């Protein structure tokens, strides 16, 4: 149902908590595969991915083409893009499933979502909404919030663009009408 693509580069330490947070999703059947899209790490990132049962790909270069190439190897109707070090908080599975079901049953529902930041309350504050809008309009980095997107929308917009700001650029391509905040938060670990 859901393929997770994790962008890495020299990420052996930060990849562990990210993959650990995905285990319950894999056990429940929500997460069917995890692809680690690496930029040619020299550390033990590949070994961490292998031990966790992930598919490991080396795609050197910018993050946009790396994520796009990894996404092309998956076949699920939903994709979730994360950076190593992003750790979804408990409750992320229920929030993701609820979002995906809502999108499946409504033509007007958003087809993409980002995690709330870990310090947000249950309902989004003005600060969080402003930050997402800034990212969509070209300002601010939302790479720490991940992206849950339907494959149909991802394919329709052409996937991640090339360039250094690919994660912010894809949010702009998706647009604010098609992007929601998930009912779960995530935090970045160092």
N, C-alpha and C positions, 0 to 999 in steps of 0.2 A: 504494500500500500504506500510506503514512504521510503525513499532512498535519501540517505544523508551523505552530503559531500563536505568533507572537512579540509580546508586549506591549511597546509603546513609548510614551514621552512625552519629547520633547526628547532623543532618543536617537541622533542622527546618528553620533556617535563610537563609542558602544558597540555599535551595530547592526552595524557593519562586521565585527568579529571573529566575532560570532555567525553571521552569514550566511556568512562565509568557511569556518567549520567545517562548515557544512551542504552545501557544494558537492560533496564526495565522495559524500555520500548521494544528491544529485540526479543526479550522473553515473552512479551504479550503478543508479538506478531505485528505490531504497528510498524516497526522499523524492519524492513526486509533486507537491507544491505547498507553498509557503510563503505564509502570510497574515500580514501585519504589521497588527496591531490597535492603532491609534494613538489617543491621547486628545486629539488636536488640537494637535500640535506646531507650533511656529512656526519651528523650525530646518529643516535639510535632511533630516530623517528620510524624508520622502516621496520625495525624489530618490534617496537611498541605496537604498530599497526598489525603486524603479523600475529603476535601473541593474542591480540584482541579479536582476531578473525576478520579483519578488514581487508578489502581489496586495496592494494597500494599502487599508485601510478606516479611516475616522475614525468612532470611536464614543466620544463624549465621556462623561465620568462615571467611575464606579468601575470597577476592573479586572475584577470578576466578570462584570457584564453585557457588558463589552467582549469578554472571552474567549469567553463563551457565544455571543454573536452571530457572532463570527468562526467558531467551530466549526460553527455551523448552516449556514454556506456551503460546508463541505467535504463530501466524499462517500467518503472512504477508511475502511477498517475500523479504523484506528488513528490516534490523535491524539497529538501531542507539544506540550506547552505550555512556553514558555520566556520569560524576560525578556531584553530586549536587554542584552548584556554577559555572558550565560551562554555559555561556550565549552566544548562537549564535547571531551574529550581524544581523541587517536587511539585507535581501538578501539571507539568508541561505536557504529558501525554494526553490527559483528559482535555486540556485546552486545545491541543493540536487536533485531536479527533473531533471535538465539537466544531472547530472552525472548518475542517474539511467536510463534515456532514452538512453544515449550513451552506457552504459554497456549492455543494453538489445538488442541493434542493432549491436553490434560488438563482435565477438568472442575473439578478441585480447585486448579489453579494460580492464582496471583495474576493479576489482570487489569490491574494498574497497577504502575508502578515509578518510582522517582526515581533520579537520578544520585547516585553517591557524591561526596563532596566531594573536591577535588583532593588534599588532604593525607592521604587514607585509603590504607591498604594494600590489597592485592588482596582480602583478606577483611575484612569489616566489624569494626571494633573496638567495644567497649562504648560508647565515646563517641558514635559514629555511630548505633548502634542506639538509644541513649537519646535522641538528638536527634530522630530520626524519630518515636519513640514520643511524645515531648513535643509535637511538632507535631500528631500525631493526637489527642492528648488536650487540645489547646487552648493549649499553650504553645510558644513558639519559632516562628521564621519560616523556612520551608523553601522560599521562593520562589526562592532561588538554586540549587535542585537540579532544577528542571524537573519535568515530569510526563509520562510515557508511559502512555497509557490506551487500552483498547479502546473503540471507539465504543459498543458495546453496553452496557458498564458506565457510560460517561459519560452516555448517554441514560437508563439505568435510574435513576441517582441524580439526574437533573434538571440535570446540568451544573454550572457554577460558580454559586454563590449570589451574591446581591447583598451588598454590604457591603465594608468596607475590608480585611477579613482573608479574602477569598475563596479565596486559594490555600491557606491553612491549613485553612479550613473544608471545602474539597473533600477534603483528606486525611482529615479526621475523618469525612466522609460515606462515603468509600471504606472506611476501617477498616484496621487493621493486618493482618488475615488476607488481604486482597486486595491488599496493597501489598508490593513487593519492592524491594531495592536492585539496580540494574543492575550488571553486571560492568564498568562503565566509569565514570570520574569526569568531573566538569565543574567549571570554576572561573569565578568572576565577575571580570570586568575592569572597571576604573574608567574 
